[in-house]
């Protein structure tokens, strides 16, 4: 039997041959194009891997190469913040957009907001992002300087359309938490391209909480700038009738001795509620001692709701600590309900306990009180709907 090391060598050899011939395999996550120019990405038709779960008819405005929008209203409190022009040299240094909407968002903004967590200090920031009527644009560059610690919370609301880019750089030995909350009106549509770079021995916790909006699509791409980096990517989403919520992640392990954990959980209810979770992890040929795992769980509360979940793991190196993924979608665990009801707990209360337990692992890791409270309130609201107490 061929071991993992031999298989990785064979894959590397095949790719090297294709590269020498000027060809790409098209099957590797590493082969997908990136660009700041929307012209490099054709308008999708729904057959592409990146778009096959997405209702493109609800996104037409976001594909326009000449997209015009007004800057979203942004309010920043805490930390060090600046409003800069798009010619600021810091912008565009954390990776390139990976799809057409990300490139369009890059081309569309006229001003950007730079948030800095100073070196060696502990500081926090709360950023309110409000999308008014029509199309809104926003771009953020968030930098934690070496050995900085702190938290930055992006709170999105409003009733309009928002196309957004977020660049996050964690300097060497930094330890930061970035939270992105999507809690917009039912009419809102929100696309966010978030790119993260983790420095040497830095730690990043990235939390995505999606609670509302007609359509929300958050793409998160994370890479490491040196060995010893740690990333913990958490997500929670509540998807109601006719809402589409899509979360796509890519963790690119290239340097050695880096760590990543991805944990996303969602609850869905109502006719045509639809969630999509795609998790891609690439372990490069030089990424010795990588330790990675990704998990997605979906709890379907009613008929008519649908969850698509696709974890992908690509390994080009056999000398790793560990790698794995898991995904599951299902209804209430009837055995848990039976266990609780058999001990005298009424069914509606038993259902609440099961859902709370489902999210407990995530809630415990959200250390920002306002975000934790917002998520718990959304969970309780969903439970009220599910039990007819709204």
Protein Blocks (a to p, Z undefined) as FASTA:
>chain_A
ZZfklmmmmmmmmmmmmmmnopaeklamklpccdfbfklpccdehlamklmmpcfklmmm
mmpmkbccdddddddeejjdddddfkbmkgoplopafbfklmmmmmmpmbdcdddddehi
acdddddddddehjddddddddddehiacddddddedjbdcdddddddddehiacddddd
ddddfkbccdddddddddehiacddddddfbdjbdcdddddddfbehiacddddddddde
hiacddddddddfbghiacddddddddedehiacdddddddddfklghiacddddddddf
bghiacddddddddfbfbbfbdcdddddddddfklmmmmmmnopafklmmmmmmmmmmmm
mmmmmmbfklmmmmmmmmmmmmmmmnopZZ
